[in-house]
Amino acid sequence: MKFKRVLLKLSGEALMGEQQYGIDPQRLRDYAADIKLAVEAGAQIAIVIGGGNIFRGLQGASLGMDRVQGDYMGMLATVINSMAIQSAMQQMGLKVALLSGVYIDRVADSMSGPKAISLLESGHVVVIGGGTGNPFFTTDTAAALRAIEIKADAILKGTRVDGIYTADPEKDKNAVRYERLTFDEAYEKKLKVMDLTAFTLCQENKLPILVFDMNSPGNLMRLLNDPAVGTIVTN
């Protein structure tokens, strides 16, 4: 296994499946099944999920809502998604702990690096909701921060496509897939891998980012053994 401890970043929109809003139970089960395969093979997995299927802070700000208030609403949306995937994985027999950057004592323990590492080493999947706990930061940045805190070997960014392309492959049939990029190359080519704050955090901490298709069954396990399943961005 190339990567033992990883931070899996999923978008909230991915949980919608074929729906227009909310959470698709079948998509949750599919993701949980793939995560179970990887954990049973010896991987230590932490998960950060966005909240865009429910609410985005920027969306609220565009409608005239206070940005700080909107961002906190977005953080709570990530907690809802985190609870959903926690439940799906528990139903498959996995040990799952839910931590949060926002203090919600009846739902989740507060996030700390040492606590998350201890849980990972004891065989738990650790789901981390609540973003960074602060407004003005995306869940991409939260994923980068949490990956560094838990001393992850890599961030795995699960998407609908099998890597990073020269253009959006869903819109441009001539888009070419990259197998490997450096952080500098991705920045110079203006490839939108993660937001700039998250991207810089990963580069400064020499944390690889792997972008892959999470919607193909078994792909997570394949990626852990072979980075070429997706696109890897490294120093």
C-alpha positions in Angstrom: 0.0 0.0 0.0 1.6 3.3 -1.1 -0.4 5.4 1.4 -1.2 4.1 4.8 -2.8 7.2 6.5 -4.9 9.4 4.3 -7.4 12.3 4.4 -10.3 11.6 2.0 -11.9 14.9 0.8 -15.4 14.5 -0.6 -17.7 17.3 -1.9 -21.2 17.7 -0.4 -22.5 17.7 -4.0 -21.2 14.2 -4.4 -23.6 12.9 -1.8 -26.6 14.1 -3.9 -26.1 11.2 -6.3 -28.7 11.7 -9.1 -30.8 14.0 -6.9 -30.9 17.8 -7.1 -30.5 18.4 -3.4 -29.7 16.6 -0.1 -28.3 13.1 0.5 -28.7 10.0 -1.7 -28.7 6.9 0.6 -27.3 4.7 -2.2 -24.4 7.0 -2.8 -23.6 6.9 1.0 -23.7 3.0 0.9 -21.4 2.9 -2.1 -18.9 5.2 -0.5 -19.1 3.3 2.8 -18.5 0.0 1.0 -15.3 1.4 -0.7 -14.0 2.9 2.6 -14.6 -0.5 4.4 -12.5 -2.3 1.7 -9.6 0.1 2.3 -9.8 0.0 6.1 -9.9 -3.8 6.1 -6.7 -3.8 3.9 -5.0 -1.7 6.6 -5.5 1.9 5.6 -6.1 4.6 8.2 -8.8 7.0 6.8 -10.0 10.4 8.0 -12.8 12.1 6.0 -13.7 15.7 5.4 -17.0 16.4 3.5 -18.2 19.7 2.1 -21.7 21.0 2.7 -22.7 22.3 -0.8 -25.6 19.8 -1.1 -27.3 21.6 1.8 -25.9 25.2 2.1 -22.8 27.3 1.2 -21.8 30.4 3.0 -21.0 32.2 -0.2 -24.4 31.3 -1.5 -26.0 33.0 1.5 -23.7 36.0 1.2 -24.8 36.4 -2.5 -28.4 36.6 -1.2 -27.6 39.4 1.2 -26.9 37.3 4.3 -24.1 38.1 6.6 -21.0 36.2 5.4 -19.9 35.1 8.9 -23.4 33.8 9.7 -23.6 32.1 6.3 -20.3 30.4 6.8 -21.3 29.0 10.2 -24.5 27.6 8.5 -22.2 26.0 5.9 -20.2 24.4 8.7 -23.3 22.9 10.3 -24.2 21.5 6.8 -20.9 19.7 6.8 -21.7 18.2 10.2 -25.0 16.9 8.8 -23.2 15.2 6.0 -20.6 13.8 8.3 -23.3 12.3 10.5 -24.8 10.7 7.4 -21.6 9.0 6.3 -20.8 8.0 9.9 -24.1 6.2 10.1 -23.6 4.5 6.7 -20.2 3.2 7.7 -21.4 2.1 11.2 -24.1 0.1 9.5 -21.4 -1.8 7.6 -19.7 -2.7 10.9 -16.9 -0.1 10.9 -15.8 1.8 14.0 -16.4 5.4 13.3 -15.6 8.5 15.3 -17.1 11.9 14.5 -15.0 15.0 15.4 -15.9 18.6 14.7 -14.2 22.0 14.4 -17.4 23.5 15.7 -18.2 22.6 19.3 -21.4 20.5 19.3 -21.0 18.3 22.3 -24.1 16.1 21.9 -23.2 15.2 18.3 -19.4 15.1 18.0 -16.2 15.4 20.1 -14.1 18.5 19.5 -11.3 18.0 16.9 -7.7 17.7 17.9 -4.8 16.2 16.1 -3.6 13.8 18.9 -7.2 12.6 19.5 -7.7 11.9 15.7 -4.4 10.1 15.5 -5.2 7.9 18.5 -8.6 7.0 17.0 -7.0 6.2 13.6 -4.4 4.0 15.3 -7.1 2.1 17.2 -8.9 1.2 13.9 -11.5 3.9 13.7 -12.5 5.9 10.6 -12.4 9.5 11.7 -15.0 11.8 10.1 -14.2 15.5 10.7 -17.0 18.0 10.3 -17.4 21.7 11.0 -14.7 22.9 8.6 -11.8 24.7 10.3 -14.3 26.1 12.9 -13.8 29.6 11.5 -15.6 31.6 8.8 -13.9 32.6 5.5 -12.2 29.2 5.1 -13.4 26.5 2.7 -13.7 22.8 3.3 -10.7 22.3 1.0 -8.7 24.4 3.5 -10.2 22.4 6.3 -9.1 19.1 4.6 -5.6 20.4 4.1 -5.4 21.6 7.7 -6.8 18.3 9.1 -4.5 16.2 6.9 -1.5 18.0 8.3 -2.7 17.7 11.9 -3.1 13.9 11.6 0.2 13.5 9.8 -1.5 12.0 6.7 0.6 10.6 3.9 -1.7 12.3 1.3 -5.0 14.0 0.6 -7.3 12.0 -1.7 -9.7 14.3 -3.4 -12.7 12.2 -4.6 -14.4 13.7 -7.7 -16.5 12.6 -10.6 -13.6 12.4 -13.0 -10.4 10.3 -12.9 -7.9 13.0 -12.4 -6.8 16.5 -13.4 -7.2 17.5 -17.0 -6.1 20.4 -19.2 -9.7 21.5 -19.3 -13.0 20.2 -17.9 -13.4 16.8 -19.5 -17.2 16.9 -19.1 -17.3 19.9 -21.3 -14.2 19.5 -23.6 -13.7 16.2 -25.3 -10.2 17.2 -26.3 -9.1 17.6 -22.6 -5.9 15.7 -21.8 -5.4 14.0 -18.5 -2.3 14.5 -16.4 -0.9 11.6 -14.5 1.6 13.6 -12.4 2.1 17.3 -11.7 4.2 19.5 -9.4 2.6 22.1 -7.3 4.4 24.8 -9.3 3.1 23.3 -12.6 -0.5 23.1 -11.4 -0.3 26.8 -10.3 1.3 28.0 -13.5 -1.2 26.2 -15.6 -4.0 27.6 -13.4 -5.5 24.2 -12.8 -8.2 24.3 -10.1 -7.0 21.5 -7.9 -8.1 23.0 -4.5 -8.5 26.6 -3.4 -5.3 28.6 -3.1 -5.1 28.5 0.7 -5.5 24.7 0.8 -3.1 24.3 -2.1 -0.4 26.4 -0.5 -0.8 24.6 2.8 -0.2 21.3 1.0 2.8 22.6 -0.9 4.5 24.1 2.2 4.0 20.9 4.2 5.0 18.6 1.3 1.6 16.9 1.4 0.7 15.2 -1.9 -2.8 15.7 -3.4 -4.3 12.8 -5.4 -7.4 13.6 -7.5 -9.4 10.5 -8.5 -12.9 9.2 -9.5 -14.6 8.2 -6.2 -17.8 7.1 -8.0 -16.2 4.1 -9.6 -16.5 1.1 -7.2 -13.2 -0.1 -5.9 -11.3 3.0 -7.0 -10.3 4.1 -3.5 -8.5 0.8 -2.8 -6.9 0.8 -6.2 -5.6 4.4 -5.7 -4.0 3.5 -2.3 -1.9 0.9 -4.2 -1.3 2.8 -7.4 -1.4 6.6 -7.6 -1.7 6.4 -11.4 -5.4 5.6 -10.9 -5.7 9.4 -10.4 -3.5 12.4 -10.8 -0.9 13.1 -8.2 0.4 16.6 -7.3 3.6 16.7 -5.4 6.6 19.0 -4.7 
